[in-house]
Amino acid sequence: MKLTKANLLLLMLFAATITLSAQKIYLEGGYLNSHRFGVLSPEDYFDGGRAGVIAEYDLKYNFGVQTGVLLNIGYASKVQRYGQDDDSVKYTTWNIGLDIPVRLVYHQKLFWGISMFGFAGPNIQLGIFQPQDTQASLSQTYQSLTGITSGKRDLYTYDNGMRRINLQLGAGGGFQWKKYILKGGYDWGINSLDKTGFDRMVHNNWHVSFVYQLK
């Protein structure tokens, strides 16, 4: 899947449509920590954030369904060392994409205007851009063994790179006071992102957000 301008326009129209018909609208922004790993692939930890709009549709018995669109941006930096000499490779990676959660949420009033809630359900991450800068400081021996050279590439368009669609299942909860909300949760990746098929690479997220209810 390629995220063209037409695809992004459709996502914007989707976000506008759900906000017009929902009973509750939230503005959300917060911290996002992502963990990508595989059996054969090295680990990557991304620090970043996400922000967007969430709409909620009321159901019976304090239940509701939430969905929306959030832009997420993450940054990772790591150094891979070889042998006991100064041979090393530094990887700097940006991860830019969209989150489209679909959550079943349950609200429970407590006291003093405070309520708590819990949610669970799938999250779809759509990768837009994942540029990686590789800086290799390798001897001729290690360069021949690894085939690694310095350069820049987008991991989504790279032939042996990654898939754009990351399907996740997540759960979390939080507290609300008046129109102010603090929430957190975790999403587990369920499909492999490795295009080659040689490794099962998954991408998990931990997130915490401040939310403001518009209506």
N, C-alpha and C positions, 0 to 999 in steps of 0.2 A: 504493500500500500504506500503510495506517495502522497504526502500532504501538500497538495497544490493550493494555489490561491482559492480555487473553487471549493475545495474541501474545507478550508478555513472559513470561508464565507458561510457555508452550510452550517458549520458548528456555531458561528455567531448567531445565525438565524434560529438555530435550535435553542440557544441560551435565551434569546429574546422571547421566544414562544413560551418556554416553560415558566419564565418569570411573570408573564402576563396572566397566565391561567392558574397560578399557584395561590394557596391561601396564605403562605408565609414566605418571605424573601429574606435571605441572609447575605451579608457581605463577609467574606472569610479571608483571613490572611494569617500566615504563621510559618513555623520552622518545619523543614522536611529533611530527614536523614535517611538516605537510601543505601542499601547493601546489595551489591551484585556479586554473585559467585557461581562457581561450577566445580565439577569434579576435577576437570583438567585446567580450567581457567583460573587465573589469579583473582583475588578479591579486590573489589573497588568499593570505597565508602564515599558517598557524595553528601556534602553539606550544602544546604540551600533553603529555599522557601517556596511557597506557593500562595496564590491569591486568586479569588474569583467570586462567582455568584452561585448560591445554592437556593433551590426552591423546594418547598415542602407541600405535599398534598395530604390533607387530613383524612384519616380513616376512623373507624370506631374504636372505642375503649382505649383512648390515649395513644393509639398507634398512628403512624404516618409513613409516607414514602418520600425520601429526599433524593434529588438528583441535581445536576448542574455542570458547570465547566470551570476548571481551575487551571491557571498557567503555573507550571512548576519549572524551576531553574536550580540546577545543582552543580557543584564544582568538586572535583577530585584530583589529588596529586599524590603520586607515589614514586618510589625509586626501587628498581629491581637490580640487585647486585649479583655479580658473577665471580666465582672464585674468591680468592683472598687478596686480589690486587685492586686496582682502582677502576676496574671494568664495571660499568653501570649503565642503566637506561632510566631516564626520568620520563614519566607519562603525566601529562596535564590534560584533563578532560572536562568539558562542559556538557551538561545534559539538559536539554530544553524540550519540554513536551507539554501535553495537556492531560489532565485527569478528568474523567467522566464517571463519578460515583453513582451507584444506584443502591440506596440503603433503606432497609426497614428500620424505623426508629420508634422507640417507646418513651413517653414522657411521664414523669411522676412528680407531682407537687410535694414539697416538703414543708417549709415554714418560713415566715418573714419574707415572703415573695420569692423564695428560692425554690427551684425545681431541679431535678436531675434527669438524665436521659441516657439511653444506651442505643447503639445502632450496630447493624451487621448487614453485609451484603457485598456484591461484587464492585470492583473498580476497574475501569479500562484506562490504561495509559497509552497515549498516542505520541510517539516520538517525532519531533519536528526536526531537530538539529542536534548532533552530538560530535562536535569537533574535538579531535585529539591531537596534541602536539607531542611528538616523540623526539627526545634529545638523547642520542646514543653516544656514549663515551666508551667504546669497545676497542680492544686490540684486534688485529687482523684475524687471530685465531678464533676469538669469540664471535666476531662479525661473520666469519664463514660458517661457524656452527649454528648460530641463531638466525642469520639472515636479516637481522634487525638493522635498519638505517634510520637516520634522523629525517623528520618530515612531518607534514600535517595531512590529516584526512578526516572525513566525516564517516563515523562508524556505521551509519545507516546506509550510505551509498557505497561503501567499500564492499568488494565482492565477498570477502570472508568475514564480514562484519556481523551486525546484529539486526534482528527483526524490530520493526517499529512498534508492533502491537504487543503490549504486556498486559495479560489478563491476571487479575488479582482477586483474592477473597480477603475481606477485612472485617474488623470489629473494633469498637471503641465506645466512648461515652464522655460525659461531661456534666457541667452545672450551668444553670442560667439564673441570672438575677436581673429582673426587669427585661431590658433589651440587650444585656451584655452576657456573653457566653464564653466559657473556656472549655475546650474539648481536645481530646487526643485519641489516637488509635494506631493500629498496625495493620498493614496489608501484606499478604503472602502471595508471591508470584507463583502461578500454577502452570505456565507454559514456558518452554525453553526459548531463549532469545538467540541462540547460536544458529546462524544460517547454514553452517557446514553440516550440522547433524552429528558431529563427533563428540559433542559435550552437551550436557544438560545444564544450561546457564539460566538462573532465575534472578529476579530483581524484587526485593522486598522494601517496604517503606515503613518508617516510624514518623509520626507527625503530631504536632501540637499547634493549636490555632486559637486566636482570638476572633470572635464573631460578633457582629452587630446585626440585630434584627430590624429590618426596614419596615416590615408590616407583619 
